[in-house]
């Protein structure tokens, strides 16, 4: 069975401890290679999505 990533989150140590032993796959930010670049890529993707949504909304308003 193929596994897919369903969520990525930033948690404090306290939040991780609240999740208990069932939360088995986590990587501390200190040890994550290229973490800063990942955040930049996420921000850029979010910015592009927002622009695309605004463009769609504006296009819909001009057609009415």
Secondary structure, DSSP 4 states (H G I P E B T S, - for coil): ------------HHHHHHHGGG------GGG-TTHHHHHHHHHHHHHHHHHHHHHHHHHHHHH-
